[in-house]
Amino acid sequence: MPDADARLIGAHDLALAALHEITPASTVGPAAGYLVEDDGSVSLRFENRLPGYPGWYWTVTVARVEDAEPTVLEVELMPTDGALLAPEWVPWAERLADYRAHQVELAEQAAALAAEAGEAADAVISGSDADGGDDFDADIDDDDDDDLDDEDDEDDDPSEPRTLHAGDLDGVDIDELDDSAEDDEEE
């Protein structure tokens, strides 16, 4: 590694002027060291005050060409060890494949839960609950009895089967409710 040029290490004013061209002065903190590059240029570091970039430093790389004054080669915001970084990029095809595999896994879990719930319901319906009773079946029978309407039994002749016609809905003749049907019959 070449020796550091003292004029490059001391080029803080030049580096700060370059930084202030791309970022407000309030985002640049005090000097935070330097790094001598393999080609002899020097990267001057400054603390970063941008919110959301902990562990990052403003870096200005300066160099001298022949015997000229130092000049700025590059200005950038660089992470250091422990800096908050974005995750590595993953191609869309891989992310989509992972998503689809996860959806299949969720569907299998849902099917397994439904099967377990179905087995539990079968056990209850068959009367194999803890006390060995058939309470569930008795409740079903009671509900069937409640469905019979006493008024219907009085009006209907038990010897005649009750039939519903195409226009009937739950025993109500829809044509009776529709005034336009009467108009059609009169014509």
C-alpha positions in Angstrom: 0.0 0.0 0.0 1.4 3.4 -1.0 2.2 6.1 1.6 -0.6 8.6 2.2 -0.2 12.0 0.6 -0.5 14.5 3.5 -2.2 17.0 1.1 -4.9 14.4 0.3 -5.5 13.6 4.0 -5.8 17.3 4.7 -8.3 18.0 1.8 -11.3 18.2 4.2 -12.5 21.6 2.8 -12.4 20.3 -0.7 -14.3 17.1 0.4 -16.9 19.1 2.3 -17.5 21.4 -0.6 -18.1 18.4 -2.8 -20.5 16.9 -0.3 -22.5 20.1 0.1 -23.2 20.0 -3.7 -25.1 16.7 -3.3 -26.5 16.9 0.2 -27.5 19.6 2.8 -24.8 20.5 5.2 -27.0 19.3 8.1 -26.6 15.7 6.9 -22.8 15.8 7.2 -21.2 15.3 10.5 -17.5 15.7 11.6 -14.6 13.9 10.0 -14.4 10.2 10.8 -11.0 9.1 9.5 -9.6 8.1 6.1 -8.6 5.1 4.1 -5.6 5.0 1.7 -6.7 3.2 -1.5 -4.4 0.9 -3.5 -3.9 3.4 -6.3 -2.8 6.1 -3.8 -6.0 8.0 -3.6 -7.5 8.8 -0.2 -11.1 8.2 0.9 -12.1 10.8 3.5 -15.0 9.7 5.7 -17.5 12.0 7.5 -20.3 11.0 9.9 -23.7 10.7 8.4 -26.7 12.5 10.0 -29.4 11.3 7.5 -32.2 9.6 9.4 -32.6 5.9 8.5 -28.9 5.3 7.7 -27.3 4.2 10.9 -23.7 3.0 10.5 -23.3 4.7 7.1 -20.6 7.4 6.3 -20.2 10.0 3.7 -17.1 9.1 1.7 -15.2 11.5 -0.6 -12.3 10.0 -2.5 -9.6 12.6 -3.5 -6.5 12.2 -5.6 -3.6 14.2 -7.1 -2.7 13.9 -10.8 1.0 14.5 -11.2 1.8 17.7 -9.2 -1.6 19.3 -9.4 -3.8 20.2 -6.5 -6.0 17.5 -5.0 -9.3 16.8 -6.9 -12.4 14.9 -6.1 -12.9 11.6 -7.8 -16.0 10.3 -6.1 -18.6 11.2 -3.5 -20.8 8.5 -2.0 -22.7 7.3 1.1 -21.0 4.0 2.2 -22.0 1.4 4.8 -19.7 0.2 7.5 -19.7 -3.0 9.5 -23.1 -3.2 11.4 -24.8 -0.8 9.1 -28.5 -1.3 8.3 -28.6 -2.7 4.7 -31.3 -3.7 2.3 -31.8 -7.5 1.9 -30.1 -9.2 -1.0 -32.2 -9.0 -4.2 -34.1 -12.2 -5.1 -35.4 -12.7 -8.7 -39.2 -12.5 -9.1 -39.4 -16.1 -10.3 -37.9 -17.4 -7.1 -40.1 -15.2 -4.9 -43.2 -16.4 -6.8 -42.2 -20.0 -6.5 -41.7 -19.5 -2.7 -45.1 -17.8 -2.5 -46.8 -20.7 -4.3 -45.1 -23.3 -2.2 -46.3 -21.4 0.9 -49.9 -21.3 -0.4 -49.8 -25.1 -1.0 -48.5 -25.6 2.6 -51.3 -23.4 4.0 -54.0 -25.3 2.0 -52.7 -28.6 3.3 -52.8 -27.3 6.9 -56.4 -26.1 6.3 -57.4 -29.4 4.9 -55.8 -31.2 7.9 -57.7 -28.9 10.3 -61.0 -29.5 8.4 -60.4 -33.3 8.6 -59.8 -33.1 12.3 -62.9 -30.9 12.8 -64.9 -33.4 10.7 -63.8 -36.3 12.8 -64.8 -34.4 16.0 -68.2 -33.6 14.5 -68.8 -37.2 13.5 -67.9 -38.3 17.1 -70.5 -35.8 18.5 -73.2 -36.8 16.0 -72.8 -40.5 16.6 -73.3 -39.9 20.3 -69.8 -40.9 21.4 -69.5 -37.9 23.7 -68.2 -38.2 27.3 -71.5 -39.2 29.0 -72.4 -41.6 26.2 -75.8 -39.9 25.6 -77.6 -39.1 22.4 -78.5 -35.5 23.2 -77.6 -34.2 19.8 -79.9 -36.7 18.0 -82.7 -35.9 20.4 -82.3 -32.2 19.6 -82.6 -32.9 15.9 -85.8 -34.9 16.4 -87.3 -32.1 18.5 -86.5 -29.5 15.8 -88.3 -31.6 13.2 -91.4 -31.6 15.3 -91.2 -27.8 15.7 -91.1 -27.4 11.9 -94.7 -28.7 11.5 -97.1 -25.8 11.5 -100.3 -26.6 13.4 -102.4 -24.3 11.1 -101.3 -26.2 8.0 -102.6 -29.4 9.6 -106.1 -28.0 10.3 -106.6 -26.7 6.7 -105.2 -29.7 4.8 -107.1 -32.9 4.3 -104.8 -35.7 5.6 -105.9 -38.1 2.9 -104.8 -35.7 0.1 -101.1 -35.2 -0.5 -100.0 -31.6 -0.5 -98.5 -30.5 -3.9 -96.7 -27.4 -4.8 -97.1 -26.0 -8.3 -94.4 -24.4 -10.4 -95.5 -20.9 -9.3 -95.6 -21.9 -5.6 -93.0 -20.8 -3.1 -93.2 -22.3 0.3 -96.9 -23.0 -0.2 -97.7 -19.5 -1.4 -99.0 -19.1 -4.9 -96.9 -16.4 -6.5 -99.5 -15.8 -9.1 -101.9 -14.6 -6.4 -99.4 -11.9 -5.4 -98.7 -10.7 -8.9 -101.4 -8.3 -10.2 -100.1 -8.6 -13.7 -101.0 -12.3 -13.8 -104.7 -11.5 -13.3 -104.6 -9.0 -16.1 -103.2 -11.7 -18.4 -106.0 -14.1 -17.5 -108.8 -11.5 -18.1 -107.6 -10.8 -21.7 
